[in-house]
Amino acid sequence: MRILKIDAFYFGCVCVAVLGSGYAHASSFDGAWEWNAAPSTKTFSIELKQHGKIVQGQYCAVAQNGNRTDCDDEKNPNIKGTIDRAGQSATVPFSSFFGAKNGKARITIQNDHLFWHITKNPDDGEFYAPNDAVLDRH
């Protein structure tokens, strides 16, 4: 009987370790992300901070061979949203630094890539973020 209790204890510890490590890795939005497959006329990067289920940060989109820079030299966030229960995606309202507001994007972490997909273009102003991008941790 004692052997069964010890085996059950170790099995439980292994399950917690495996599930816990997978969850922590899957939910890590923190860091700098860069669009490596961008066309030669554009760049796109995102810097994110995660606090529990809240993720916020700033994107920087450069378009038209550098003639349009949708960035901010200050660290003013233009992305903020809530991470889903699984810890792998979030819907993030965003705005541009050219006056466009109330846009929405879905960001998802998969295989250590950040997928960016705009679900609603922002209103008013201009924005230069791509509709879709796969970003790698920088």
RODO-2510 file (C-alpha; in nm, 4 decimals, decimal comma):
residues 138
     n   res          X          Y          Z
     1     m     0,0000     0,0000     0,0000
     2     r     0,2833     0,2389     0,0849
     3     i     0,4436     0,1833    -0,2592
     4     l     0,1197     0,2846    -0,4317
     5     k     0,1025     0,6102    -0,2333
     6     i     0,4627     0,6986    -0,3209
     7     d     0,4092     0,6105    -0,6893
     8     a     0,0899     0,8199    -0,6985
     9     f     0,2781     1,1093    -0,5365
    10     y     0,5621     1,0968    -0,7924
    11     f     0,3151     1,0580    -1,0788
    12     g     0,1301     1,3669    -0,9549
    13     c     0,4546     1,5647    -0,9328
    14     v     0,5510     1,4661    -1,2873
    15     c     0,2056     1,5679    -1,4186
    16     v     0,2228     1,9058    -1,2452
    17     a     0,5748     1,9683    -1,3789
    18     v     0,4870     1,8728    -1,7362
    19     l     0,1579     2,0612    -1,7467
    20     g     0,3022     2,3607    -1,5659
    21     s     0,6020     2,3923    -1,7945
    22     g     0,3885     2,3626    -2,1079
    23     y     0,1501     2,6295    -1,9846
    24     a     0,4265     2,8711    -1,8903
    25     h     0,5929     2,8341    -2,2292
    26     a     0,2676     2,8650    -2,4239
    27     s     0,1643     3,1843    -2,2468
    28     s     0,4875     3,3783    -2,2843
    29     f     0,3994     3,6869    -2,4883
    30     d     0,6791     3,8863    -2,3205
    31     g     0,9535     4,0134    -2,5409
    32     a     1,0454     4,1706    -2,8695
    33     w     0,9016     4,0129    -3,1856
    34     e     1,0082     4,0799    -3,5440
    35     w     0,8505     4,0069    -3,8844
    36     n     1,1409     3,8307    -4,0578
    37     a     0,9513     3,7473    -4,3792
    38     a     0,8475     4,1080    -4,4421
    39     p     0,8595     4,2455    -4,7977
    40     s     1,1708     4,4540    -4,8646
    41     t     0,9680     4,7782    -4,8491
    42     k     0,8258     4,7121    -4,4982
    43     t     0,9204     4,6186    -4,1436
    44     f     0,6992     4,5280    -3,8511
    45     s     0,7904     4,4569    -3,4908
    46     i     0,6060     4,4297    -3,1618
    47     e     0,7320     4,4646    -2,8067
    48     l     0,5023     4,3086    -2,5464
    49     k     0,4826     4,2820    -2,1684
    50     q     0,2559     4,0285    -2,0043
    51     h     0,1092     4,0849    -1,6574
    52     g    -0,1068     3,7837    -1,5676
    53     k    -0,3787     3,7657    -1,8336
    54     i    -0,3142     4,1215    -1,9589
    55     v    -0,0761     4,1850    -2,2473
    56     q     0,0247     4,5299    -2,3634
    57     g     0,2910     4,6883    -2,5714
    58     q     0,3739     4,8752    -2,8840
    59     y     0,4089     4,7927    -3,2485
    60     c     0,6365     4,9638    -3,4947
    61     a     0,5417     4,9460    -3,8631
    62     v     0,7590     5,1003    -4,1318
    63     a     0,6203     5,1115    -4,4863
    64     q     0,6806     5,2649    -4,8278
    65     n     1,0592     5,2169    -4,8125
    66     g     1,0792     5,4061    -4,4838
    67     n     0,8609     5,7002    -4,5905
    68     r     0,5884     5,6036    -4,3384
    69     t     0,6962     5,5204    -3,9850
    70     d     0,4062     5,4157    -3,7622
    71     c     0,6103     5,4092    -3,4397
    72     d     0,6662     5,6136    -3,1271
    73     d     1,0067     5,6967    -2,9803
    74     e     0,8471     5,7036    -2,6356
    75     k     0,7283     5,3782    -2,4833
    76     n     0,3578     5,4653    -2,5205
    77     p     0,1624     5,1408    -2,5630
    78     n    -0,0730     5,1177    -2,8608
    79     i    -0,1724     4,7526    -2,7995
    80     k    -0,3541     4,6206    -2,4938
    81     g    -0,5721     4,3134    -2,4498
    82     t    -0,6652     4,0059    -2,2518
    83     i    -0,5136     3,6613    -2,3022
    84     d    -0,7582     3,3701    -2,3374
    85     r    -0,7897     3,0833    -2,0883
    86     a    -0,5506     2,8578    -2,2803
    87     g    -0,2843     3,1278    -2,2598
    88     q    -0,2026     3,1086    -2,6305
    89     s    -0,3975     3,3936    -2,7912
    90     a    -0,5402     3,7351    -2,7180
    91     t    -0,7690     3,9844    -2,8823
    92     v    -0,5922     4,3194    -2,8669
    93     p    -0,7425     4,6571    -2,9446
    94     f    -0,4802     4,8772    -3,1101
    95     s    -0,4296     5,2250    -3,2471
    96     s    -0,1718     5,3733    -3,4796
    97     f     0,0564     5,6680    -3,4246
    98     f    -0,1101     5,8366    -3,7274
    99     g    -0,4430     5,8887    -3,5475
   100     a    -0,6233     5,5644    -3,6403
   101     k    -0,8102     5,4193    -3,3399
   102     n    -1,0258     5,1248    -3,2340
   103     g    -0,8597     4,8562    -3,4456
   104     k    -0,8589     4,4946    -3,3290
   105     a    -0,6077     4,2203    -3,3888
   106     r    -0,5738     3,8618    -3,2751
   107     i    -0,2301     3,7572    -3,1595
   108     t    -0,1481     3,3918    -3,1105
   109     i     0,1600     3,2100    -2,9840
   110     q     0,2379     2,8850    -3,1612
   111     n     0,5733     2,7030    -3,1876
   112     d     0,7508     3,0122    -3,0498
   113     h     0,6072     3,2337    -3,3263
   114     l     0,3700     3,5246    -3,2737
   115     f     0,0893     3,5368    -3,5306
   116     w    -0,0658     3,8812    -3,5894
   117     h    -0,4029     3,9041    -3,7673
   118     i    -0,6122     4,2201    -3,7935
   119     t    -0,9812     4,1414    -3,7369
   120     k    -1,0986     4,5049    -3,7577
   121     n    -0,9175     4,7921    -3,9257
   122     p    -0,8874     5,1025    -3,7093
   123     d    -1,1129     5,4040    -3,7724
   124     d    -0,9941     5,7455    -3,8908
   125     g    -0,6312     5,8288    -3,9528
   126     e    -0,3788     5,6038    -4,1224
   127     f    -0,2111     5,2835    -4,0084
   128     y     0,0683     5,0767    -4,1575
   129     a     0,0569     4,7512    -3,9614
   130     p     0,0194     4,4499    -4,1923
   131     n    -0,3082     4,2577    -4,1979
   132     d    -0,1219     3,9329    -4,1289
   133     a     0,2315     3,8620    -4,0111
   134     v     0,4289     3,5830    -3,8465
   135     l     0,6831     3,7244    -3,6054
   136     d     0,9823     3,5574    -3,4423
   137     r     1,1180     3,6301    -3,0979
   138     h     1,4065     3,8761    -3,1288
***
